[in-house]
């Protein structure tokens, strides 16, 4: 009887809290551990329980009437400074009564998260029409660097025959994502990181291949499952590294390998895999 009474009291307290919460907020992330310089993307789910439409950003007088901010704390308890303290990810948003929204934000575009370590993040919403501010759950995540296992310096094409030739470094790395060892690719120069990608799981016994062609495209060939191989091509487009091509292969008459003996890249001892027949991926990271 006592336990039943306690359960009823807890339920009533929770119901009361929900009734008074005019903004519901939940923050989540795909990973618990991120490679240094990798995009740390957070998903913020919002629900407007206020019964009114809320407009975020500045009013006609230039005053902030509604703002979304994040608080990020490092493992030593210090607050991590925002790169732009005036940034408002909800600037200009019209948030209707009863409406739900999902925002995807890149946290390291807002904060300097280059230092290895553990971090916590909490989202806060403040609006002048609401009686108080509201906070999301607190999420823990970690930033770590990987171990370089292959590296290639690649010259970039120029627009003429006079300009100095710039180069980038493509590094294939082993990284423990908190669940298993994986391969990652980082493309950078001394001033900028153009892109970081999770390219596949680490499988003992089969070395990955990293190379570049005459157009400065970067080719990565790795084994992602016992009988499945990934072949991906990356290029720098508009100042950002992007995956240009992704294909999968299954062994045929030998051990698959990437070759450029004929002057162009070709996968030997394999045939192109058929999705739904040879493999079924939910996403490029669903390797098993």
N, C-alpha and C positions, 0 to 999 in steps of 0.2 A: 504493500500500500504506500509506504514511504517512497519507494523508488518510482512508482507511478506518479505520485504527486510532484516529485522532483522533475520528472520528464515533462509534465504539463507546464510547470513553471518555466522551464528552459524554452519550451515551444512558444509560450506567450511572450517571453523576452525577445526571442528571435523575430517573431511576427511584428512586435512593436517596433523593433529596430528597422525592419524592412519598410514598414509604413512611413517611418520618418526619413528614410533614405530617399531623397528626391533625385539623386543621380546614382545609378549602379555602375561600378567600374571593376573590370577584371583584366589583369595583364598576364600575358603568357609568352613563351618563347619556344622555338622548335628544338633548341639545344640547351644543355646545361654548361657546356664548355665550348669556347670559341678560339680559333686560331688567331694569333695576333694579326691585326689589320683586316681580319675578315669582317664583313658586314654583320653587325649584331642587330638582327631584326626582331622587334617586339610587336606583338599584336595586342591592341587595347580594345576591349569590347565595352561599349557604353550603352546605357539604357536611360532614357529620360522619363522619370516618374513624377515630374513636377506638375504635370497637367498644363504646361505652357510651352510655347515655342521659345527657345533660347538662342540668341544670336551671339556668336563669339567674335572677339576682336575689338577694334576701336570704334567708338561712336563718332558722330559728326564733329565733336570737339577734340578728337584725338585721344580720348581717355579709354583705357582698357575696361571693357564691361564684362568680359569673360575670357578666361585663359586656362590653358592646359600646361602644366609644368611637370618635370620629373625631378626627383631627388635621387642621386646616385651616390652611394657611399662605398669607399674602398675598404679593404680588409683591416686597415688600422683605424677605422672609424671616421676618417676625414671625408668631408663632402668633396665630390669631384666637380670642378667648376664647369659651367656651360661654355661652349665655344662662342655662342652668341646669347647673352642673357636676355635679349629682347625677343628671342624666337618664341612664337606661339603656334604650335602645330595645328591648332583649331581655328586659326585666323580666318575669318570670313564664313565659318560654318554656321548654317541655320539648322538647329537641332529641334525637330518637331516633337510635340507632346506624344509620349508613348513610343517614340521611335527608338530603334536600335541601330547602332553604328559599329563597324569594325575598322579601326585605323591600324595600318601597318607602318611602323616608324623604324628608321635606322638609328639606333641609339648612339653609335659612335660618329654620326653626323652632327649630333648635338653636344656630345661630351668627348673629351680626350681620354680614350680608353686604351692607350698604347702600352701601359705598364702591366706586366704580368701580375695576376693576383685574383682574389675573390672580390666580388662586388654585389651590392644589393641595389634594387631599383624600385621605386614607388611612384605612381602617378597621382597628381593632385589636380582637381578642377575647382576653380573659384569663379563665381559669377555674381554680379551685384544684385541680381533679382533673387538669389538664393539666400536663405538665412545663415548658411555657413558653407565652408569649403568641404569637399569630399575627397577621400583617398581610396586608392585601389589596394589590393593585396600587395605584399612585398615579395619580390622575386629575387632569387639568388642565381648568379651566374659567374663563370670563371673565364679568364683570358690567359692563354698559355701559348708559347711559341713551339714550333715543331723542329724536327731535325732534318737538315738538308741532306738528301741522298743523291741528287743529281742537279746540275746547274748548267745553264747555257746562256752565254752572252750573245745578244742578237742585235744587229744594226737595223735601224729603221729607215725606210725610204724617205728621200727628200724631194722637194718640188723642183729642184734644179741641180746643176753640177757644181755649184759654188758653196752652198751652205755646208756647215760642219755636220758630219754624220753622227746622230745621236744613237745611243744603244740602251737596251733594257736587259735586265737579268731575269730569266725564267728559272725558278727553283721548284723542283719536285721535292716534297717534304713528307716525312712520316709524322703523324700526329695522333695522340691519344685523345679521342673526343669524350672521354669519360665512360664510354661503353666498350670501345674497341679501338684498335689501331687502324687508321685510314691513311690514304694518300691525299695530299693537297697540293695545289699549284698556286704559286705566288708570282706575279709579274710586276716588276718595280724597277725604278732607277734610284739615283741618290737623292732625288727630291720628292718622288711620288710613288705611291703604290697604285698600279692601274687596275688590279683585280686579284682576288683570292678565291679559289674554287675548291670544293670538296670533289675529288675525281673518282674515288673508289676505295674499297677496303684493302687493307694490307693482307696479302696472301703469301705465306712463306714459300720460298723455292723458286718463284718466278719474278725476275727483275723487271720493273717497268721500263719503258723506253720514252725518252724525251728528245725531241729534235726540232729543227726549224727548216722552212723551205726558203726559196729565193724571194718570196714576197714578205718575209719576216713573220709568217704565220707559224704558230707553235703547235706541234703535233705530240700528243700523249697517247701511248698505247699501254693498257694495263689489263691484267686479269681481274675480273670482278666476281667470279663464281667458278666452281670446279670446271665447268665446260662453257664458260662465257667470257668474252673479252670486249673491252670498251676501246673505241678509237675516237678521240675528240680532237678538234682543231680550234685554236683560239687565235684571235687577232685583236689588235688595238684599233678601235674605231671611235673617232671623235674624242680621243683622250681617255678612253676607257677600254679595258680588256673585256671582250665578250666571247662566249662560246659560239663558234660559227657553224660547227658541224658535229654531230654525235651519231655514231653508228656502232652496232654490236655485231660480233662475229662468233661463230662456233668452230671448233677444230675440224679439220678435214685433211687427212693424209699427212699428219705431222703436228708439230707444236707451232701454233700461230706466232708470227713475228712481223714487225713493221720493217720494210726494206725500201731503200731508195737506190738500189743497184741499177735500175733502168733509167735513173735521172728524175724520177718522180716517186712519190710515196705510194706504196702498195702493201696490203696485208697478205702475207703468204701463208700457205697451209691452213686456210680457213675459208669459209663461205659466210656471206652476210646473214646474220640471224633474222628470223621472222618473229616479230612481236606477236604474242598470243600463242605462238607455237613453240619457239625455242626459249622464250623468256616472257615473264609477266611482271612488269615494273609498275608500281603506283607512282613513283617519281624517280629522278635520276639518282637519289640516295638510297633507294630501296633495293640494295644489291643482293640480298639473300632471299 
